[in-house]
Amino acid sequence: MTNKEAKQFRTKRDIIFYVPNLIGYLRMCLCVCASFCLPRYGWSFIAILLICAFTDLIDGIAARKLNQCSHYGELLDIIADNACRTLSWIAVFVIAGERITYLDATMCVIIPTTEWVSMLATQIEAVNRNKKHWKRTNDNAPWLLQKIFKNGFKNPLGSLTIAGIFGLPLAKVARFNLSDPGAVPLASSLLDVLIMVLYAGRALGFWAETWVISNFLDQVLEEDTKADGKLRQQH
């Protein structure tokens, strides 16, 4: 075996230190840094989370350009995404304080929980489908879900959904900051309009997540009934 051929075999250490995975570690560190900005430095928090979102675009490009795609990297990327979004909803709760509405308080609990459960469902299902990427929908997926996931979210519905998922909590943090004395009224009004649009995208995301979870649970129950049937036949 030549040295060139030997280098084609990736070790665990190689994968751990892939460039896109290093970017993933950086994103996790940025989340920790952002958490120290709460509750006083809301704008700094938003800036760091926007950098985190920007690096999310870079790691995918780096993985393809450097031929460093890996299942480990996919999982790391999703965990970093969820960590950023969960932290964003925590920020809404912390910065709002006594001003928080019942709707926002409910969303701060339900949405992060749904995101983590749907992540678990997609990753388990990806393994069961022989490592099929989680962004690829099943053939039995609803038409709307297929439109959202089409071309890796690179379509109008998919873009709106991603904008709502990532942008809504940050927009709410910005809105609470603008409610302080001295804020520009026009900026607050424009942000209110943006938040309404982001609500639509987040609603699409929530529907997609609940469908993924319910479909996964249906498959789990189907496997249980098959296993129970086999057990009965044995007896």
C-alpha positions in Angstrom: 0.0 0.0 0.0 1.4 3.4 -1.0 1.4 6.5 1.2 -1.3 8.0 -1.0 -3.6 5.0 -0.6 -3.0 5.0 3.2 -4.1 8.6 3.5 -7.4 7.7 1.9 -8.4 5.8 5.0 -9.9 8.2 7.6 -9.2 7.6 11.3 -11.5 8.8 14.1 -9.0 11.5 14.9 -9.0 12.7 11.3 -12.8 13.0 11.4 -12.9 14.7 14.8 -10.5 17.4 13.5 -12.1 18.0 10.1 -12.4 21.7 9.3 -16.2 21.7 9.2 -16.3 19.9 12.6 -13.9 22.5 14.0 -16.4 25.1 12.9 -19.0 23.2 14.8 -17.0 23.3 18.0 -16.6 27.0 17.4 -20.3 27.4 17.2 -20.8 25.6 20.5 -18.2 27.9 22.1 -20.0 31.0 20.6 -23.2 29.7 22.3 -21.4 29.7 25.7 -20.0 33.2 25.1 -23.5 34.4 24.1 -25.0 33.1 27.3 -22.7 35.4 29.3 -24.3 38.4 27.6 -27.7 37.7 29.3 -29.6 39.5 30.5 -28.0 42.9 30.2 -26.4 42.8 26.7 -29.2 41.8 24.4 -27.7 43.3 21.3 -24.3 41.6 21.9 -26.2 38.3 22.3 -28.0 38.8 19.0 -24.7 39.6 17.2 -23.0 36.5 18.5 -25.9 34.3 17.5 -26.0 35.8 14.0 -22.3 35.0 13.7 -23.2 31.5 14.8 -25.8 31.3 12.1 -23.4 32.5 9.5 -20.8 29.9 10.4 -23.6 27.3 9.9 -23.5 28.2 6.3 -19.7 28.0 6.1 -19.3 24.5 7.6 -21.5 22.9 4.9 -19.6 24.6 2.1 -16.3 23.6 3.8 -17.4 20.0 4.1 -18.2 19.8 0.4 -15.2 21.7 -0.9 -12.7 19.8 1.3 -14.5 16.4 0.8 -14.9 16.2 4.6 -18.5 15.2 4.9 -19.2 12.7 7.8 -22.1 11.4 9.8 -20.3 12.8 12.9 -20.3 16.2 11.3 -24.0 16.0 10.4 -24.8 15.2 14.1 -22.5 17.9 15.4 -24.1 20.4 13.1 -27.6 19.6 14.2 -26.6 19.7 17.9 -25.0 23.1 17.4 -28.1 24.3 15.6 -30.4 23.2 18.4 -28.1 24.6 21.1 -28.2 28.0 19.4 -32.0 28.0 19.0 -32.6 26.7 22.6 -30.4 29.5 23.9 -32.3 32.0 21.8 -35.6 31.0 23.5 -33.9 31.0 26.9 -32.9 34.6 26.1 -36.5 35.5 25.3 -37.5 34.3 28.7 -34.7 35.9 30.6 -34.7 39.3 28.8 -38.5 39.6 28.8 -38.7 39.0 32.6 -42.0 40.2 33.9 -43.0 41.5 30.5 -43.2 38.0 29.0 -46.6 37.0 27.7 -48.3 33.6 28.2 -47.7 32.8 24.5 -44.0 33.6 24.7 -43.6 31.6 27.9 -45.3 28.6 26.4 -43.2 28.8 23.2 -40.0 29.0 25.3 -40.8 25.6 26.7 -42.6 23.7 23.9 -40.5 24.8 20.9 -37.1 23.7 22.2 -38.5 20.5 23.5 -40.1 19.8 20.1 -36.9 20.6 18.3 -34.8 18.2 20.4 -37.4 15.4 20.2 -37.6 15.8 16.4 -33.8 15.8 16.2 -33.8 12.5 18.0 -36.5 11.1 15.8 -34.7 12.1 12.5 -31.4 10.7 13.6 -32.8 7.3 14.7 -34.8 7.1 11.5 -31.7 8.1 9.4 -29.9 5.1 11.0 -32.8 2.8 10.3 -32.8 4.0 6.7 -29.1 3.1 6.2 -27.7 6.6 6.9 -30.1 8.5 4.6 -29.7 12.2 5.3 -32.4 13.6 7.6 -33.3 16.4 5.1 -34.6 13.7 2.7 -38.2 13.0 3.3 -40.0 9.7 3.1 -42.2 8.9 0.1 -45.2 9.0 2.4 -44.5 12.5 3.6 -47.3 15.1 3.0 -47.0 17.3 -0.1 -46.4 20.4 2.0 -43.5 18.8 3.9 -41.9 17.7 0.7 -42.1 21.3 -0.6 -40.5 22.6 2.6 -37.6 20.1 2.5 -37.2 20.3 -1.3 -33.6 21.0 -2.4 -32.4 21.1 1.3 -34.8 24.0 2.2 -33.5 26.0 -0.7 -36.9 27.1 -1.9 -39.4 29.8 -0.8 -41.3 27.7 1.7 -38.2 26.1 3.0 -36.5 29.5 3.4 -39.5 31.0 5.2 -39.5 28.0 7.6 -35.8 28.2 8.3 -36.1 32.0 8.8 -38.9 31.4 11.3 -37.1 28.7 13.2 -33.8 30.6 13.6 -35.1 34.2 13.4 -38.2 34.4 15.5 -36.6 34.1 19.0 -33.8 36.6 18.0 -36.4 39.0 16.6 -38.3 38.8 19.9 -35.1 39.5 21.8 -34.5 42.6 19.6 -38.1 43.7 20.1 -37.8 43.5 23.9 -34.6 45.6 23.6 -36.4 48.2 21.5 -39.2 48.5 24.1 -36.7 50.2 26.4 -36.8 54.0 26.7 -35.2 55.8 23.8 -36.0 53.2 21.2 -36.9 54.4 17.6 -40.7 53.9 17.0 -40.2 53.1 13.3 -37.7 50.4 14.1 -40.2 48.8 16.5 -43.0 48.9 14.0 -40.9 47.3 11.2 -39.7 44.7 13.7 -43.3 43.9 14.6 -44.1 43.3 10.9 -41.0 41.0 10.6 -42.1 39.1 13.7 -45.5 38.4 12.1 -43.8 36.9 9.0 -41.4 34.9 11.2 -44.4 33.5 13.1 -45.7 32.0 9.8 -42.3 30.4 9.2 -42.1 29.0 12.7 -45.7 27.6 12.4 -44.6 25.7 9.3 -41.5 24.5 11.2 -43.6 23.4 14.2 -46.0 21.5 11.9 -43.1 19.8 10.2 -41.5 18.8 13.5 -44.7 17.4 14.9 -45.3 15.4 11.7 -41.8 14.0 11.9 -42.3 13.0 15.6 -45.8 11.5 15.1 -44.5 9.6 12.0 -41.6 8.3 14.0 -43.8 7.2 16.9 -46.1 5.4 14.5 -43.1 3.5 13.1 -42.1 2.6 16.7 -45.6 1.3 17.5 -45.6 -0.6 14.2 -42.4 -2.4 15.1 -43.9 -3.2 18.6 -47.0 -4.7 17.0 -44.8 -6.8 14.6 -42.6 -8.0 17.5 -45.7 -8.9 19.6 -47.2 -10.8 16.6 -44.0 -12.8 16.2 -43.9 -13.5 20.0 -47.5 -14.8 19.9 -46.7 -17.1 16.9 -43.7 -18.6 18.8 -46.0 -19.5 21.7 
